[in-house]
Amino acid sequence: MSHLEQVNRLWRKDSRILLEHISLYYALFTWWYCHRAGEKVAISSERMMQRSKIKSKEMYEETLEELDSYGYITYTPSKGLGLPATIAIHSFGLETKVKENTLEKQRELIAKRVTREAIFDWFIRSRA
């Protein structure tokens, strides 16, 4: 499963995610994917605003900080005039979580089936 498919799955369950989060994330992700030399890449607010179609500097900063606080990226603000801010995109182990959830669901179903069968057996015996 691709990274963007995993993120889209998470977004469907995350009620905090708005259109500006999605737009900015895609802009950041494509920049990171094309320019990553390591985990972190330098970003330009003007370029990211242009690519994400966010017009307000305040909205851009707020959205960037929210993506960071929600755990989708790691954002490090600029440390001084003329120095770039950096971002790192997080990877998500969705497949592992889905498998764990599937195993848990199977265990629950087996427990319910065993309980149902035991109740049914008791009911049949008590009527005989």
MOPAC internal coordinates of N, CA, C and O (Angstrom, degrees):
PM7 1SCF
backbone

  N    0.0000 0     0.00 0     0.00 0    0    0    0
  C    1.4496 1     0.00 0     0.00 0    1    0    0
  C    1.5305 1   107.87 1     0.00 0    2    1    0
  O    1.2310 1   120.85 1   -46.04 1    3    2    1
  N    1.3076 1   115.98 1   133.96 1    3    2    1
  C    1.4566 1   118.22 1  -178.10 1    5    3    2
  C    1.5274 1   110.84 1   -74.29 1    6    5    3
  O    1.2310 1   121.90 1   -19.06 1    7    6    5
  N    1.3106 1   113.97 1   160.94 1    7    6    5
  C    1.4593 1   120.30 1  -179.57 1    9    7    6
  C    1.5316 1   111.05 1   -57.98 1   10    9    7
  O    1.2310 1   120.19 1   134.70 1   11   10    9
  N    1.3216 1   117.24 1   -45.30 1   11   10    9
  C    1.4637 1   119.68 1  -177.50 1   13   11   10
  C    1.5282 1   112.00 1   -66.16 1   14   13   11
  O    1.2310 1   120.05 1   146.26 1   15   14   13
  N    1.3286 1   117.52 1   -33.74 1   15   14   13
  C    1.4639 1   119.44 1   175.01 1   17   15   14
  C    1.5240 1   110.47 1   -64.74 1   18   17   15
  O    1.2310 1   120.28 1   139.91 1   19   18   17
  N    1.3180 1   117.08 1   -40.09 1   19   18   17
  C    1.4611 1   120.78 1   178.14 1   21   19   18
  C    1.5224 1   110.67 1   -63.56 1   22   21   19
  O    1.2310 1   120.59 1   135.70 1   23   22   21
  N    1.3305 1   116.48 1   -44.30 1   23   22   21
  C    1.4597 1   120.28 1   179.97 1   25   23   22
  C    1.5248 1   110.34 1   -64.72 1   26   25   23
  O    1.2310 1   120.11 1   138.93 1   27   26   25
  N    1.3258 1   117.39 1   -41.07 1   27   26   25
  C    1.4655 1   120.14 1   177.89 1   29   27   26
  C    1.5223 1   111.39 1   -60.49 1   30   29   27
  O    1.2310 1   120.30 1   141.57 1   31   30   29
  N    1.3211 1   117.03 1   -38.43 1   31   30   29
  C    1.4703 1   120.35 1   176.28 1   33   31   30
  C    1.5286 1   110.89 1   -61.84 1   34   33   31
  O    1.2310 1   120.86 1   136.24 1   35   34   33
  N    1.3190 1   115.95 1   -43.76 1   35   34   33
  C    1.4623 1   119.72 1   179.21 1   37   35   34
  C    1.5172 1   111.16 1   -64.15 1   38   37   35
  O    1.2310 1   120.66 1   138.46 1   39   38   37
  N    1.3287 1   116.35 1   -41.54 1   39   38   37
  C    1.4730 1   119.86 1  -179.19 1   41   39   38
  C    1.5216 1   112.24 1   -62.28 1   42   41   39
  O    1.2310 1   120.23 1   144.61 1   43   42   41
  N    1.3270 1   117.17 1   -35.39 1   43   42   41
  C    1.4635 1   119.40 1   179.72 1   45   43   42
  C    1.5247 1   111.66 1   -61.42 1   46   45   43
  O    1.2310 1   121.00 1   151.61 1   47   46   45
  N    1.3337 1   115.68 1   -28.39 1   47   46   45
  C    1.4644 1   120.41 1  -178.86 1   49   47   46
  C    1.5265 1   112.52 1   -94.80 1   50   49   47
  O    1.2310 1   120.00 1   170.12 1   51   50   49
  N    1.3343 1   117.61 1    -9.88 1   51   50   49
  C    1.4679 1   122.09 1  -174.13 1   53   51   50
  C    1.5219 1   109.92 1  -102.83 1   54   53   51
  O    1.2310 1   120.41 1   -75.52 1   55   54   53
  N    1.3211 1   116.83 1   104.48 1   55   54   53
  C    1.4701 1   121.61 1  -176.28 1   57   55   54
  C    1.5359 1   112.96 1   -70.67 1   58   57   55
  O    1.2310 1   119.73 1   167.98 1   59   58   57
  N    1.3222 1   118.11 1   -12.02 1   59   58   57
  C    1.4693 1   121.03 1   179.83 1   61   59   58
  C    1.5219 1   112.04 1   -78.32 1   62   61   59
  O    1.2310 1   119.69 1   160.07 1   63   62   61
  N    1.3180 1   118.20 1   -19.93 1   63   62   61
  C    1.4541 1   122.15 1  -173.81 1   65   63   62
  C    1.5229 1   110.92 1   -76.28 1   66   65   63
  O    1.2310 1   121.76 1   -55.07 1   67   66   65
  N    1.3356 1   114.23 1   124.93 1   67   66   65
  C    1.4595 1   122.20 1   179.05 1   69   67   66
  C    1.5242 1   109.18 1  -114.54 1   70   69   67
  O    1.2310 1   120.54 1    -5.06 1   71   70   69
  N    1.3206 1   116.57 1   174.94 1   71   70   69
  C    1.4560 1   121.74 1  -178.18 1   73   71   70
  C    1.5240 1   112.43 1   -57.91 1   74   73   71
  O    1.2310 1   119.96 1   141.35 1   75   74   73
  N    1.3357 1   117.67 1   -38.65 1   75   74   73
  C    1.4646 1   119.16 1  -179.72 1   77   75   74
  C    1.5326 1   112.05 1   -66.87 1   78   77   75
  O    1.2310 1   120.09 1   148.17 1   79   78   77
  N    1.3389 1   117.44 1   -31.83 1   79   78   77
  C    1.4621 1   120.58 1   175.74 1   81   79   78
  C    1.5290 1   110.26 1   -64.40 1   82   81   79
  O    1.2310 1   120.87 1   134.12 1   83   82   81
  N    1.3220 1   115.94 1   -45.88 1   83   82   81
  C    1.4621 1   121.29 1  -179.07 1   85   83   82
  C    1.5180 1   110.70 1   -63.70 1   86   85   83
  O    1.2310 1   120.71 1   133.34 1   87   86   85
  N    1.3106 1   116.25 1   -46.66 1   87   86   85
  C    1.4634 1   121.07 1  -179.23 1   89   87   86
  C    1.5241 1   111.51 1   -61.36 1   90   89   87
  O    1.2310 1   120.51 1   133.26 1   91   90   89
  N    1.3200 1   116.62 1   -46.74 1   91   90   89
  C    1.4580 1   119.87 1  -179.59 1   93   91   90
  C    1.5255 1   110.81 1   -68.51 1   94   93   91
  O    1.2310 1   120.10 1   140.28 1   95   94   93
  N    1.3274 1   117.41 1   -39.72 1   95   94   93
  C    1.4637 1   119.58 1   179.40 1   97   95   94
  C    1.5225 1   110.78 1   -60.07 1   98   97   95
  O    1.2310 1   120.36 1   134.97 1   99   98   97
  N    1.3298 1   116.92 1   -45.03 1   99   98   97
  C    1.4635 1   119.51 1   179.14 1  101   99   98
  C    1.5263 1   111.55 1   -62.05 1  102  101   99
  O    1.2310 1   120.30 1   139.85 1  103  102  101
  N    1.3239 1   117.03 1   -40.15 1  103  102  101
  C    1.4658 1   120.38 1   177.54 1  105  103  102
  C    1.5293 1   110.12 1   -63.70 1  106  105  103
  O    1.2310 1   120.31 1   134.72 1  107  106  105
  N    1.3094 1   117.02 1   -45.28 1  107  106  105
  C    1.4650 1   121.23 1   179.55 1  109  107  106
  C    1.5273 1   111.25 1   -65.36 1  110  109  107
  O    1.2310 1   120.94 1   136.36 1  111  110  109
  N    1.3310 1   115.81 1   -43.64 1  111  110  109
  C    1.4559 1   119.48 1  -178.13 1  113  111  110
  C    1.5239 1   111.57 1   -62.70 1  114  113  111
  O    1.2310 1   119.88 1   133.87 1  115  114  113
  N    1.3275 1   117.84 1   -46.13 1  115  114  113
  C    1.4646 1   119.66 1  -178.96 1  117  115  114
  C    1.5275 1   110.92 1   -65.14 1  118  117  115
  O    1.2310 1   120.14 1   142.26 1  119  118  117
  N    1.3329 1   117.33 1   -37.74 1  119  118  117
  C    1.4669 1   120.81 1   176.79 1  121  119  118
  C    1.5309 1   109.99 1   -64.23 1  122  121  119
  O    1.2310 1   120.84 1   131.86 1  123  122  121
  N    1.3189 1   116.00 1   -48.14 1  123  122  121
  C    1.4600 1   121.73 1   179.95 1  125  123  122
  C    1.5233 1   110.66 1   -60.56 1  126  125  123
  O    1.2310 1   120.28 1   134.64 1  127  126  125
  N    1.3206 1   117.08 1   -45.36 1  127  126  125
  C    1.4582 1   121.96 1  -177.28 1  129  127  126
  C    1.5295 1   111.29 1   -63.09 1  130  129  127
  O    1.2310 1   120.27 1   139.65 1  131  130  129
  N    1.3270 1   117.09 1   -40.35 1  131  130  129
  C    1.4669 1   121.48 1  -178.14 1  133  131  130
  C    1.5275 1   113.26 1   -78.49 1  134  133  131
  O    1.2310 1   119.85 1   154.55 1  135  134  133
  N    1.3338 1   117.89 1   -25.45 1  135  134  133
  C    1.4641 1   120.85 1  -171.81 1  137  135  134
  C    1.5206 1   115.27 1  -119.62 1  138  137  135
  O    1.2310 1   119.77 1  -172.81 1  139  138  137
  N    1.2910 1   118.05 1     7.19 1  139  138  137
  C    1.4664 1   117.95 1  -174.76 1  141  139  138
  C    1.5302 1   111.48 1   -70.17 1  142  141  139
  O    1.2310 1   122.33 1   -54.86 1  143  142  141
  N    1.2889 1   113.14 1   125.14 1  143  142  141
  C    1.4562 1   120.37 1   173.43 1  145  143  142
  C    1.5138 1   107.82 1  -108.20 1  146  145  143
  O    1.2310 1   121.06 1   166.81 1  147  146  145
  N    1.2971 1   115.57 1   -13.19 1  147  146  145
  C    1.4573 1   123.05 1   179.53 1  149  147  146
  C    1.5072 1   106.74 1  -160.35 1  150  149  147
  O    1.2310 1   120.79 1    29.85 1  151  150  149
  N    1.3000 1   116.09 1  -150.15 1  151  150  149
  C    1.4654 1   119.11 1   179.63 1  153  151  150
  C    1.5122 1   112.30 1   -75.90 1  154  153  151
  O    1.2310 1   120.48 1   141.40 1  155  154  153
  N    1.3275 1   116.70 1   -38.60 1  155  154  153
  C    1.4671 1   120.95 1  -176.16 1  157  155  154
  C    1.5198 1   110.61 1  -104.59 1  158  157  155
  O    1.2310 1   121.47 1   -34.00 1  159  158  157
  N    1.3397 1   114.78 1   146.00 1  159  158  157
  C    1.4607 1   120.23 1   173.95 1  161  159  158
  C    1.5236 1   109.03 1  -130.90 1  162  161  159
  O    1.2310 1   121.14 1   -31.73 1  163  162  161
  N    1.3134 1   115.42 1   148.27 1  163  162  161
  C    1.4624 1   121.01 1   177.05 1  165  163  162
  C    1.5164 1   108.88 1   -76.43 1  166  165  163
  O    1.2310 1   120.95 1   -37.15 1  167  166  165
  N    1.3275 1   115.79 1   142.85 1  167  166  165
  C    1.4635 1   120.38 1   178.33 1  169  167  166
  C    1.5231 1   109.81 1  -127.69 1  170  169  167
  O    1.2310 1   121.58 1   -26.55 1  171  170  169
  N    1.2954 1   114.58 1   153.45 1  171  170  169
  C    1.4567 1   122.50 1   175.15 1  173  171  170
  C    1.5213 1   107.66 1  -109.45 1  174  173  171
  O    1.2310 1   120.41 1   -54.00 1  175  174  173
  N    1.3266 1   116.81 1   126.00 1  175  174  173
  C    1.4620 1   119.12 1  -178.23 1  177  175  174
  C    1.5281 1   111.10 1   -62.25 1  178  177  175
  O    1.2310 1   120.30 1   141.19 1  179  178  177
  N    1.3198 1   117.04 1   -38.81 1  179  178  177
  C    1.4654 1   119.80 1  -179.87 1  181  179  178
  C    1.5278 1   110.86 1   -62.80 1  182  181  179
  O    1.2310 1   120.81 1   135.12 1  183  182  181
  N    1.3279 1   116.06 1   -44.88 1  183  182  181
  C    1.4653 1   120.33 1  -179.50 1  185  183  182
  C    1.5224 1   110.97 1   -66.52 1  186  185  183
  O    1.2310 1   119.85 1   136.95 1  187  186  185
  N    1.3234 1   117.88 1   -43.05 1  187  186  185
  C    1.4637 1   120.63 1  -179.15 1  189  187  186
  C    1.5271 1   111.16 1   -68.25 1  190  189  187
  O    1.2310 1   120.44 1   143.45 1  191  190  189
  N    1.3265 1   116.77 1   -36.55 1  191  190  189
  C    1.4634 1   119.74 1   176.98 1  193  191  190
  C    1.5274 1   110.21 1   -64.51 1  194  193  191
  O    1.2310 1   120.82 1   138.27 1  195  194  193
  N    1.3109 1   116.05 1   -41.73 1  195  194  193
  C    1.4580 1   120.85 1   179.25 1  197  195  194
  C    1.5255 1   110.86 1   -64.27 1  198  197  195
  O    1.2310 1   120.34 1   134.39 1  199  198  197
  N    1.3245 1   116.96 1   -45.61 1  199  198  197
  C    1.4645 1   121.05 1  -178.06 1  201  199  198
  C    1.5263 1   112.40 1   -69.14 1  202  201  199
  O    1.2310 1   120.19 1   146.20 1  203  202  201
  N    1.3146 1   117.24 1   -33.80 1  203  202  201
  C    1.4701 1   120.50 1  -178.36 1  205  203  202
  C    1.5246 1   112.61 1   -90.23 1  206  205  203
  O    1.2310 1   120.66 1   173.12 1  207  206  205
  N    1.3331 1   116.35 1    -6.88 1  207  206  205
  C    1.4842 1   122.40 1  -179.84 1  209  207  206
  C    1.5265 1   112.37 1    66.58 1  210  209  207
  O    1.2310 1   120.63 1  -153.53 1  211  210  209
  N    1.3281 1   116.40 1    26.47 1  211  210  209
  C    1.4623 1   120.83 1   174.94 1  213  211  210
  C    1.5219 1   107.20 1   -91.70 1  214  213  211
  O    1.2310 1   120.24 1   -57.31 1  215  214  213
  N    1.3182 1   117.16 1   122.69 1  215  214  213
  C    1.4696 1   121.90 1  -173.59 1  217  215  214
  C    1.5228 1   113.56 1   -89.29 1  218  217  215
  O    1.2310 1   120.07 1   150.46 1  219  218  217
  N    1.3061 1   117.48 1   -29.54 1  219  218  217
  C    1.4617 1   122.23 1  -174.43 1  221  219  218
  C    1.5255 1   111.25 1   -95.49 1  222  221  219
  O    1.2310 1   120.52 1   -50.15 1  223  222  221
  N    1.3082 1   116.62 1   129.85 1  223  222  221
  C    1.4716 1   121.78 1   177.39 1  225  223  222
  C    1.5276 1   110.11 1   -61.70 1  226  225  223
  O    1.2310 1   120.34 1   140.53 1  227  226  225
  N    1.3395 1   116.95 1   -39.47 1  227  226  225
  C    1.4610 1   121.23 1   179.32 1  229  227  226
  C    1.5295 1   111.42 1   -63.63 1  230  229  227
  O    1.2310 1   120.67 1   136.54 1  231  230  229
  N    1.3424 1   116.33 1   -43.46 1  231  230  229
  C    1.4688 1   120.76 1   178.84 1  233  231  230
  C    1.5269 1   109.72 1   -64.81 1  234  233  231
  O    1.2310 1   120.17 1   139.14 1  235  234  233
  N    1.3135 1   117.29 1   -40.86 1  235  234  233
  C    1.4646 1   121.80 1   178.63 1  237  235  234
  C    1.5278 1   110.34 1   -60.06 1  238  237  235
  O    1.2310 1   120.29 1   129.02 1  239  238  237
  N    1.3263 1   117.06 1   -50.98 1  239  238  237
  C    1.4712 1   121.24 1  -179.36 1  241  239  238
  C    1.5231 1   111.50 1   -61.63 1  242  241  239
  O    1.2310 1   120.74 1   136.21 1  243  242  241
  N    1.3155 1   116.18 1   -43.79 1  243  242  241
  C    1.4668 1   120.61 1  -179.32 1  245  243  242
  C    1.5283 1   111.04 1   -63.09 1  246  245  243
  O    1.2310 1   121.01 1   135.56 1  247  246  245
  N    1.3242 1   115.68 1   -44.44 1  247  246  245
  C    1.4639 1   120.63 1  -179.32 1  249  247  246
  C    1.5226 1   111.04 1   -65.44 1  250  249  247
  O    1.2310 1   120.41 1   138.91 1  251  250  249
  N    1.3158 1   116.82 1   -41.09 1  251  250  249
  C    1.4613 1   122.05 1   178.17 1  253  251  250
  C    1.5254 1   110.92 1   -61.80 1  254  253  251
  O    1.2310 1   120.84 1   135.03 1  255  254  253
  N    1.3215 1   116.01 1   -44.97 1  255  254  253
  C    1.4659 1   120.54 1   179.38 1  257  255  254
  C    1.5331 1   111.60 1   -66.75 1  258  257  255
  O    1.2310 1   120.46 1   144.42 1  259  258  257
  N    1.3393 1   116.73 1   -35.58 1  259  258  257
  C    1.4640 1   119.68 1   178.23 1  261  259  258
  C    1.5268 1   110.94 1   -68.16 1  262  261  259
  O    1.2310 1   120.28 1   137.12 1  263  262  261
  N    1.3328 1   117.07 1   -42.88 1  263  262  261
  C    1.4699 1   119.14 1   176.62 1  265  263  262
  C    1.5266 1   110.68 1   -57.95 1  266  265  263
  O    1.2310 1   120.85 1   142.82 1  267  266  265
  N    1.3269 1   115.98 1   -37.18 1  267  266  265
  C    1.4578 1   120.89 1   177.17 1  269  267  266
  C    1.5342 1   110.44 1   -67.55 1  270  269  267
  O    1.2310 1   120.27 1   131.42 1  271  270  269
  N    1.3109 1   117.10 1   -48.58 1  271  270  269
  C    1.4686 1   119.82 1  -177.12 1  273  271  270
  C    1.5270 1   112.26 1   -68.83 1  274  273  271
  O    1.2310 1   119.92 1   152.70 1  275  274  273
  N    1.3386 1   117.75 1   -27.30 1  275  274  273
  C    1.4675 1   121.18 1   177.89 1  277  275  274
  C    1.5308 1   111.39 1   -78.97 1  278  277  275
  O    1.2310 1   120.02 1   168.13 1  279  278  277
  N    1.3389 1   117.57 1   -11.87 1  279  278  277
  C    1.4562 1   120.76 1   176.14 1  281  279  278
  C    1.5133 1   116.06 1    94.11 1  282  281  279
  O    1.2310 1   119.99 1  -168.16 1  283  282  281
  N    1.3349 1   117.63 1    11.84 1  283  282  281
  C    1.4617 1   119.90 1  -179.58 1  285  283  282
  C    1.5293 1   112.60 1   -85.66 1  286  285  283
  O    1.2310 1   120.25 1   152.15 1  287  286  285
  N    1.3186 1   117.12 1   -27.85 1  287  286  285
  C    1.4620 1   122.22 1   179.36 1  289  287  286
  C    1.5247 1   108.76 1  -141.34 1  290  289  287
  O    1.2310 1   120.97 1   -10.75 1  291  290  289
  N    1.3250 1   115.75 1   169.25 1  291  290  289
  C    1.4586 1   121.41 1   166.61 1  293  291  290
  C    1.5181 1   105.89 1  -115.26 1  294  293  291
  O    1.2310 1   121.02 1   -61.93 1  295  294  293
  N    1.3046 1   115.65 1   118.07 1  295  294  293
  C    1.4585 1   122.10 1  -178.15 1  297  295  294
  C    1.5197 1   108.43 1  -109.86 1  298  297  295
  O    1.2310 1   120.73 1   -52.04 1  299  298  297
  N    1.3419 1   116.20 1   127.96 1  299  298  297
  C    1.4546 1   121.72 1   175.85 1  301  299  298
  C    1.5249 1   107.24 1  -118.79 1  302  301  299
  O    1.2310 1   120.30 1   -69.63 1  303  302  301
  N    1.3343 1   117.02 1   110.37 1  303  302  301
  C    1.4671 1   119.56 1  -179.14 1  305  303  302
  C    1.5248 1   111.72 1   -61.14 1  306  305  303
  O    1.2310 1   121.33 1   -18.30 1  307  306  305
  N    1.3024 1   115.07 1   161.70 1  307  306  305
  C    1.4563 1   121.72 1   177.81 1  309  307  306
  C    1.5211 1   109.99 1   -59.35 1  310  309  307
  O    1.2310 1   120.38 1   -39.97 1  311  310  309
  N    1.3153 1   116.87 1   140.03 1  311  310  309
  C    1.4657 1   121.06 1  -178.84 1  313  311  310
  C    1.5271 1   112.20 1   -92.38 1  314  313  311
  O    1.2310 1   120.63 1  -178.60 1  315  314  313
  N    1.3092 1   116.40 1     1.40 1  315  314  313
  C    1.4582 1   118.82 1   178.71 1  317  315  314
  C    1.5151 1   111.32 1   175.60 1  318  317  315
  O    1.2310 1   121.02 1   -12.11 1  319  318  317
  N    1.3098 1   115.66 1   167.89 1  319  318  317
  C    1.4551 1   122.01 1  -179.67 1  321  319  318
  C    1.5262 1   109.90 1   -60.14 1  322  321  319
  O    1.2310 1   120.59 1   -51.74 1  323  322  321
  N    1.3094 1   116.49 1   128.26 1  323  322  321
  C    1.4549 1   121.18 1   179.50 1  325  323  322
  C    1.5167 1   114.55 1    87.45 1  326  325  323
  O    1.2310 1   120.07 1   171.99 1  327  326  325
  N    1.3290 1   117.47 1    -8.01 1  327  326  325
  C    1.4603 1   121.11 1   177.76 1  329  327  326
  C    1.5276 1   109.18 1   -98.00 1  330  329  327
  O    1.2310 1   119.89 1   -41.19 1  331  330  329
  N    1.3318 1   117.81 1   138.81 1  331  330  329
  C    1.4674 1   119.11 1  -176.66 1  333  331  330
  C    1.5265 1   112.97 1   -80.24 1  334  333  331
  O    1.2310 1   121.43 1   -25.50 1  335  334  333
  N    1.3097 1   114.87 1   154.50 1  335  334  333
  C    1.4601 1   121.07 1   169.07 1  337  335  334
  C    1.5243 1   106.60 1   -78.56 1  338  337  335
  O    1.2310 1   120.15 1   -19.41 1  339  338  337
  N    1.3263 1   117.32 1   160.59 1  339  338  337
  C    1.4668 1   120.49 1   178.00 1  341  339  338
  C    1.5174 1   110.46 1  -129.12 1  342  341  339
  O    1.2310 1   121.83 1   -24.00 1  343  342  341
  N    1.3184 1   114.10 1   156.00 1  343  342  341
  C    1.4676 1   120.20 1   174.33 1  345  343  342
  C    1.5262 1   108.85 1  -135.54 1  346  345  343
  O    1.2310 1   121.51 1   -24.81 1  347  346  345
  N    1.3097 1   114.72 1   155.19 1  347  346  345
  C    1.4622 1   122.36 1   170.34 1  349  347  346
  C    1.5209 1   106.38 1  -132.43 1  350  349  347
  O    1.2310 1   120.84 1   -42.16 1  351  350  349
  N    1.3003 1   116.00 1   137.84 1  351  350  349
  C    1.4572 1   121.37 1   179.28 1  353  351  350
  C    1.5349 1   107.98 1   -92.51 1  354  353  351
  O    1.2310 1   120.61 1   -47.30 1  355  354  353
  N    1.3137 1   116.44 1   132.70 1  355  354  353
  C    1.4667 1   120.71 1   179.95 1  357  355  354
  C    1.5198 1   110.18 1   -83.74 1  358  357  355
  O    1.2310 1   120.92 1   -33.66 1  359  358  357
  N    1.3105 1   115.84 1   146.34 1  359  358  357
  C    1.4610 1   119.56 1   172.01 1  361  359  358
  C    1.5288 1   107.02 1   -97.59 1  362  361  359
  O    1.2310 1   121.24 1   -29.24 1  363  362  361
  N    1.3126 1   115.23 1   150.76 1  363  362  361
  C    1.4585 1   120.16 1  -175.75 1  365  363  362
  C    1.5110 1   109.61 1  -122.09 1  366  365  363
  O    1.2310 1   120.81 1   -48.32 1  367  366  365
  N    1.3262 1   116.05 1   131.68 1  367  366  365
  C    1.4582 1   121.31 1   179.61 1  369  367  366
  C    1.5091 1   111.48 1   -89.33 1  370  369  367
  O    1.2310 1   120.35 1  -123.00 1  371  370  369
  N    1.3122 1   116.94 1    57.00 1  371  370  369
  C    1.4570 1   120.26 1  -176.63 1  373  371  370
  C    1.5168 1   112.70 1   -64.17 1  374  373  371
  O    1.2310 1   120.30 1   139.85 1  375  374  373
  N    1.3218 1   117.03 1   -40.15 1  375  374  373
  C    1.4531 1   119.07 1  -177.85 1  377  375  374
  C    1.5190 1   110.83 1   -58.21 1  378  377  375
  O    1.2310 1   120.56 1   138.01 1  379  378  377
  N    1.3396 1   116.54 1   -41.99 1  379  378  377
  C    1.4622 1   120.96 1   179.00 1  381  379  378
  C    1.5204 1   110.22 1   -63.17 1  382  381  379
  O    1.2310 1   120.40 1   135.49 1  383  382  381
  N    1.3396 1   116.83 1   -44.51 1  383  382  381
  C    1.4612 1   119.88 1  -179.73 1  385  383  382
  C    1.5162 1   110.86 1   -64.40 1  386  385  383
  O    1.2310 1   120.40 1   138.49 1  387  386  385
  N    1.3247 1   116.85 1   -41.51 1  387  386  385
  C    1.4570 1   120.13 1   179.78 1  389  387  386
  C    1.5219 1   109.59 1   -62.72 1  390  389  387
  O    1.2310 1   120.00 1   136.59 1  391  390  389
  N    1.3215 1   117.60 1   -43.41 1  391  390  389
  C    1.4592 1   120.31 1   179.17 1  393  391  390
  C    1.5207 1   110.69 1   -63.42 1  394  393  391
  O    1.2310 1   120.13 1   136.68 1  395  394  393
  N    1.3386 1   117.35 1   -43.32 1  395  394  393
  C    1.4591 1   120.32 1   178.59 1  397  395  394
  C    1.5164 1   110.27 1   -61.27 1  398  397  395
  O    1.2310 1   120.46 1   135.39 1  399  398  397
  N    1.3326 1   116.72 1   -44.61 1  399  398  397
  C    1.4593 1   120.10 1   179.18 1  401  399  398
  C    1.5197 1   110.78 1   -62.56 1  402  401  399
  O    1.2310 1   120.00 1   140.91 1  403  402  401
  N    1.3203 1   117.60 1   -39.09 1  403  402  401
  C    1.4580 1   121.12 1   179.29 1  405  403  402
  C    1.5232 1   110.42 1   -63.42 1  406  405  403
  O    1.2310 1   120.21 1   135.69 1  407  406  405
  N    1.3324 1   117.20 1   -44.31 1  407  406  405
  C    1.4658 1   119.98 1   177.73 1  409  407  406
  C    1.5184 1   111.15 1   -62.54 1  410  409  407
  O    1.2310 1   120.43 1   138.57 1  411  410  409
  N    1.3344 1   116.79 1   -41.43 1  411  410  409
  C    1.4625 1   120.22 1   178.61 1  413  411  410
  C    1.5239 1   110.30 1   -62.84 1  414  413  411
  O    1.2310 1   120.36 1   136.63 1  415  414  413
  N    1.3288 1   116.93 1   -43.37 1  415  414  413
  C    1.4641 1   120.64 1   179.06 1  417  415  414
  C    1.5272 1   110.74 1   -62.42 1  418  417  415
  O    1.2310 1   120.42 1   138.72 1  419  418  417
  N    1.3338 1   116.81 1   -41.28 1  419  418  417
  C    1.4598 1   120.02 1   178.61 1  421  419  418
  C    1.5261 1   110.65 1   -62.45 1  422  421  419
  O    1.2310 1   120.39 1   138.03 1  423  422  421
  N    1.3145 1   116.87 1   -41.97 1  423  422  421
  C    1.4650 1   120.16 1   178.44 1  425  423  422
  C    1.5244 1   111.07 1   -62.74 1  426  425  423
  O    1.2310 1   120.54 1   137.90 1  427  426  425
  N    1.3453 1   116.57 1   -42.10 1  427  426  425
  C    1.4631 1   120.53 1   178.57 1  429  427  426
  C    1.5202 1   110.66 1   -61.87 1  430  429  427
  O    1.2310 1   120.72 1   135.42 1  431  430  429
  N    1.3385 1   116.23 1   -44.58 1  431  430  429
  C    1.4595 1   120.20 1  -179.74 1  433  431  430
  C    1.5240 1   111.41 1   -62.67 1  434  433  431
  O    1.2310 1   120.53 1   138.26 1  435  434  433
  N    1.3228 1   116.60 1   -41.74 1  435  434  433
  C    1.4708 1   120.63 1   178.89 1  437  435  434
  C    1.5261 1   109.58 1   -63.32 1  438  437  435
  O    1.2310 1   120.24 1   135.79 1  439  438  437
  N    1.3339 1   117.15 1   -44.21 1  439  438  437
  C    1.4659 1   120.88 1   179.16 1  441  439  438
  C    1.5308 1   110.73 1   -61.70 1  442  441  439
  O    1.2310 1   120.39 1   137.88 1  443  442  441
  N    1.3363 1   116.87 1   -42.12 1  443  442  441
  C    1.4724 1   120.04 1   178.58 1  445  443  442
  C    1.5230 1   110.79 1   -64.94 1  446  445  443
  O    1.2310 1   120.61 1   138.19 1  447  446  445
  N    1.3443 1   116.44 1   -41.81 1  447  446  445
  C    1.4566 1   120.79 1  -179.25 1  449  447  446
  C    1.5200 1   110.23 1   -63.40 1  450  449  447
  O    1.2310 1   120.14 1   135.24 1  451  450  449
  N    1.3297 1   117.33 1   -44.76 1  451  450  449
  C    1.4688 1   121.59 1   179.23 1  453  451  450
  C    1.5211 1   109.73 1   -62.18 1  454  453  451
  O    1.2310 1   120.63 1   135.99 1  455  454  453
  N    1.3297 1   116.41 1   -44.01 1  455  454  453
  C    1.4622 1   120.35 1   179.60 1  457  455  454
  C    1.5246 1   110.74 1   -63.65 1  458  457  455
  O    1.2310 1   120.46 1   135.24 1  459  458  457
  N    1.3392 1   116.72 1   -44.76 1  459  458  457
  C    1.4573 1   121.38 1   179.11 1  461  459  458
  C    1.5263 1   111.09 1   -60.53 1  462  461  459
  O    1.2310 1   120.61 1   135.83 1  463  462  461
  N    1.3319 1   116.44 1   -44.17 1  463  462  461
  C    1.4640 1   121.02 1   179.49 1  465  463  462
  C    1.5239 1   110.69 1   -63.89 1  466  465  463
  O    1.2310 1   120.21 1   139.53 1  467  466  465
  N    1.3296 1   117.20 1   -40.47 1  467  466  465
  C    1.4684 1   120.70 1   179.34 1  469  467  466
  C    1.5258 1   110.33 1   -64.75 1  470  469  467
  O    1.2310 1   119.94 1   137.68 1  471  470  469
  N    1.3037 1   117.71 1   -42.32 1  471  470  469
  C    1.4689 1   121.27 1   179.02 1  473  471  470
  C    1.5233 1   109.91 1   -65.19 1  474  473  471
  O    1.2310 1   120.94 1   136.60 1  475  474  473
  N    1.3391 1   115.82 1   -43.40 1  475  474  473
  C    1.4598 1   119.99 1   179.77 1  477  475  474
  C    1.5273 1   110.29 1   -61.89 1  478  477  475
  O    1.2310 1   120.12 1   134.33 1  479  478  477
  N    1.3479 1   117.37 1   -45.67 1  479  478  477
  C    1.4730 1   121.34 1   178.11 1  481  479  478
  C    1.5265 1   111.07 1   -59.30 1  482  481  479
  O    1.2310 1   120.27 1   135.58 1  483  482  481
  N    1.3172 1   117.09 1   -44.42 1  483  482  481
  C    1.4697 1   121.19 1   178.93 1  485  483  482
  C    1.5220 1   110.49 1   -61.48 1  486  485  483
  O    1.2310 1   120.43 1   136.86 1  487  486  485
  N    1.3318 1   116.78 1   -43.14 1  487  486  485
  C    1.4574 1   122.00 1  -179.69 1  489  487  486
  C    1.5261 1   110.52 1   -61.72 1  490  489  487
  O    1.2310 1   120.65 1   134.49 1  491  490  489
  N    1.3231 1   116.37 1   -45.51 1  491  490  489
  C    1.4796 1   120.73 1  -179.90 1  493  491  490
  C    1.5288 1   110.23 1   -63.78 1  494  493  491
  O    1.2310 1   120.30 1   136.15 1  495  494  493
  N    1.3236 1   117.04 1   -43.85 1  495  494  493
  C    1.4680 1   120.82 1   179.80 1  497  495  494
  C    1.5189 1   111.70 1   -64.58 1  498  497  495
  O    1.2310 1   120.36 1   140.87 1  499  498  497
  N    1.3094 1   116.91 1   -39.13 1  499  498  497
  C    1.4719 1   119.98 1  -177.82 1  501  499  498
  C    1.5299 1   111.67 1   -70.60 1  502  501  499
  O    1.2310 1   119.77 1   155.59 1  503  502  501
  N    1.3086 1   118.05 1   -24.41 1  503  502  501
  C    1.4652 1   120.93 1   179.20 1  505  503  502
  C    1.5226 1   111.02 1   -85.18 1  506  505  503
  O    1.2310 1   120.05 1   162.23 1  507  506  505
  N    1.3108 1   117.50 1   -17.77 1  507  506  505
  C    1.4769 1   119.61 1  -176.13 1  509  507  506
  C    1.5023 1   112.60 1   -82.80 1  510  509  507
  O    1.2310 1   120.10 1   180.00 1  511  510  509

